[in-house]
Amino acid sequence: MAQGDLNVANQSGAAFRADLNNQLAALGTLQSGASAPSTTFAYMLWADTTTGILKLRNAANSAWINVGTLASTNLGLALAASPTFTGTATFTGDITMSGTGFLDVPVGTTAQRPASPTSGMVRFNTTTAQFEGYGTAAWSQLGNTALSGTNRIINGDMRIDQRNAGAAVTIPAAALTYVMDRWAAWEETDGAISVQRIADAPAGFINSARVTVTTADATLAATQNTSFRQLIEGFNAADLSFGTAGARTFTVSFWVKSSLTGTFAGSIQNSDSTRSYPFSYSIAAANTWEYKTITVPGDTAGAWLTNAGIGLALFFNMGTGSTFSGTAGAWVASNIISVTGSVNLINTLNATWQITGVQLEAGTVATPFAFRSHGEELALCQRYYYKTDKGFSLQSYGASAGENTYAHFSHPVPMRAAPTASATFIGGVNNQSQTVTPSAQSFTIQLVSNGGASYAITYSIGNTFTAEL
């Protein structure tokens, strides 16, 4: 430590040299010392060893200004506004940020992830359109904390298929056909399509629905159309407040893959197809999974059901003529399924189109797909359809002709409405008649005796109960 008056007096020989060295030492050690230098100048630096502070003399040479802490890296100074770092910047300790701006994190594709990631890394993945972080051994999506009610689509990841268990279904002409739980197809062209749940999906999913053109219709008539769709119950869309001044914006997101490329289309509709919002999306690469999002402004007009009827319909066009095609991006008071000039899959023999991870949620931002447990997803599907997997026998003895025996059974979950039952009875003995009467909560089997000593029936495996929209 050394201090000096920074003045070398006139002197000779060794005394001059000693005085000069003292002043140089004072400069070299920033006038370090436990007390302030006796002689001061404007803008002089002083390393105060008592407080551990580097100080600067003000311009008036009347006071000391604290510059920073001697023992701290970078003197403990805050960074200048909008600093730029090249390479890796390392900070030790806590970092506090204030203001109403943003934190800009690294952005890149899945392939551009760091080669040697460490726990705690955060980035935005443009392949999945999601924020992600690196844990102890893998990257995972961030913010997937959505409640089970976030997604208005049921079976959006195509995991439940009670009807067909993954078998391909050829769609009959002009008949809405449910091909897997909650998903239906319509075909009314000179071509034909089949739909199947298959084990092909992007990362994070297992299954997808695949539409295949088995007979092409190269030139669609004006009123012909075919589509893949889900009808959403009014109770599940009521809070969107469509048809009112408070109608809420919502976002549809999904993963899609097709053998064809170009601009594809779909539509949002109300229950009677008097209000439609056509939308379009682009598929850039053939046979490659791509993530799409579509934001739709809430419709303030029209009639929208908020009960057990159809509250909202989501269509994906597979081929539509001019009558049901229009312009994307606006609500219209007519039945529009597709966008004029978009790709019609039905035009091309053996063309395929696949979809999974479908989500419809309130708001302007697509959040990560809201995965539900298998049990919860199955229960949601069983509100609309379920199949019995066990049979049973119903018997009675000593009954006179015309007397009744009843059995009551509850559905796995309350159904949307009293379902249509496919009742199959085998092995009936001395029974005059047998009927099944379903309600939304349960079903009753009634067996009527023909007067024999005993009477019985066997109710077969595989009966179905349907309360689809």
Secondary structure, DSSP 8 states (H G I E B T S, - for coil): -----S---S--HHHHHHHHHHHHHHHHTTT-BSS--SS--TT-EEEETTTTEEEEE-TTSS-EEEEEETTSGGGG----SS----S-----S-----SSS-----EE-GGGS-SS--TT-EEEETTTTEEEEE-SS-EEES-----TTS---SSTT----TTTTT--EE--BT--EEEETTEEEEEESSSEEEEEEES--STT---EEEEEEEE--SS--TT-EEEEEEEEEGGGTGGG-TTSTT---EEEEEEEEESS-EEEEEEEE-TTSSSEEEEEEEE-STT--EEEEEEE----SS----SSSEEEEEEEEEEE-GGGEE-SSS-BSS---EETT---GGGSTT-EEEEEEEEEEESSS--------HHHHHHHHHTTEEE----EEEEEES--TT-EEEEEEE-SS--SSS-EE---EEEEESEEEEEEEE-SSEEEEEEEE-SSSEEEEEE-TT-EEE---
